[in-house]
Amino acid sequence: MTTAKQEWLDVALKALDHAYVPYSHFPVGACLVTTEDEIYQGINIENASFGLSNCAERTAFFKAVSEGKREFKHLVVAGHTPEAISPCGACRQVMAEFCSPDMPVTLLGDNDSIKETTVGQLLPYAFTDKDL
């Protein structure tokens, strides 16, 4: 594993400590890497009105996009799950909006559980601008 990739894993894992999860107690952390090697950390942020909560993956994407970033090369998602964590459907659709189907995604769980996948594998029949 490259030093850079280990840094990305560490960023996602450290994000778990900052997640705002007073209701579910289910922290999730993310590390989104731009093609320019800039790192955007994301956490899940809950709200008493549950529909207003935001996932870690979307937090990272929205932070990056709000700063003008549009090209990404890797996403790491971490959670305290027995197996590698699985992103929700909304996050998968946001990934499909901003990333190529072949962009790598690394999913982490407890006990060194890790899964390497891609955006396209996570959402093989994504709704895109070609469907409009």
C-alpha positions in Angstrom: 0.0 0.0 0.0 1.3 3.4 -0.9 2.0 6.1 1.7 -0.6 8.3 0.1 -3.3 5.6 0.3 -2.5 4.9 3.9 -2.9 8.6 4.6 -6.3 8.5 3.0 -7.3 5.5 5.1 -6.1 7.3 8.2 -8.1 10.5 7.3 -11.3 8.5 6.9 -10.7 6.6 10.2 -9.9 9.8 12.2 -13.1 11.4 10.9 -15.1 8.8 12.9 -14.1 10.7 16.0 -15.8 13.9 14.7 -19.1 12.4 13.4 -22.2 14.0 15.0 -24.3 11.0 15.7 -26.3 11.6 18.9 -29.2 9.5 17.7 -27.9 6.5 15.8 -24.4 6.3 17.5 -23.2 5.1 14.1 -20.2 7.2 13.0 -19.1 7.2 9.5 -16.0 8.9 8.1 -14.9 9.7 4.5 -11.8 10.9 2.7 -12.3 12.2 -0.8 -9.2 12.8 -2.9 -9.1 15.1 -5.9 -7.0 14.5 -9.0 -4.7 17.3 -7.6 -4.2 15.2 -4.4 -6.2 17.5 -2.3 -8.0 15.8 0.6 -11.6 16.5 1.8 -12.7 14.8 5.0 -16.4 14.1 5.6 -18.4 12.9 8.5 -22.0 12.0 9.0 -24.1 14.8 10.6 -27.4 13.8 12.2 -30.4 16.0 13.0 -33.4 15.5 15.2 -35.4 15.8 12.1 -33.8 12.6 10.6 -34.4 13.5 6.9 -32.1 16.5 7.4 -29.1 14.3 8.3 -26.2 14.1 5.9 -23.8 11.2 5.2 -20.1 11.4 5.5 -19.6 10.7 1.8 -21.9 13.5 0.7 -20.3 15.9 3.3 -16.9 15.3 1.7 -18.3 15.8 -1.9 -20.3 18.9 -1.0 -17.2 20.4 0.8 -15.0 19.8 -2.3 -17.6 20.9 -4.9 -18.3 24.1 -2.9 -14.7 24.9 -3.3 -14.7 24.4 -7.0 -13.4 20.9 -7.2 -14.9 18.6 -9.8 -12.3 15.9 -10.5 -11.7 13.1 -8.1 -9.6 10.0 -8.0 -10.4 8.1 -4.9 -12.9 7.8 -2.1 -12.4 6.0 1.3 -15.4 5.4 3.6 -14.9 4.0 7.1 -17.3 2.8 9.7 -17.6 0.6 12.8 -19.1 -2.3 11.0 -18.2 -6.0 11.2 -17.6 -6.1 7.4 -16.5 -3.2 5.1 -19.1 -0.5 5.3 -21.6 -0.1 2.5 -22.6 3.4 1.2 -26.3 4.3 1.1 -28.1 4.7 -2.3 -28.1 8.5 -2.1 -24.3 8.6 -1.6 -23.8 6.2 -4.5 -25.9 8.5 -6.7 -23.8 11.5 -5.6 -20.6 9.5 -6.4 -22.0 8.8 -9.9 -22.7 12.5 -10.5 -19.1 13.5 -9.8 -17.0 10.5 -10.6 -16.2 8.2 -13.5 -17.6 4.7 -13.1 -14.0 3.3 -12.8 -13.0 5.6 -9.9 -11.7 3.4 -7.0 -13.6 3.4 -3.7 -12.1 1.8 -0.6 -14.6 0.7 2.1 -13.4 0.0 5.7 -14.9 -1.8 8.6 -13.6 -3.0 12.0 -11.0 -5.7 12.4 -9.1 -4.6 9.3 -12.1 -5.4 7.1 -11.5 -3.7 3.7 -13.2 -3.9 0.3 -11.8 -2.3 -2.9 -14.5 -1.5 -5.4 -15.4 1.2 -7.9 -18.2 3.8 -8.3 -19.6 1.7 -11.2 -19.7 -1.5 -9.2 -21.5 0.3 -6.4 -24.1 1.7 -8.7 -24.1 -0.2 -12.0 -27.2 1.5 -13.5 -26.7 5.0 -12.3 -29.0 7.9 -13.3 -26.8 10.4 -15.1 -27.1 13.5 -17.3 -27.4 11.1 -20.3 -30.9 10.1 -18.9 -32.2 13.7 -19.0 
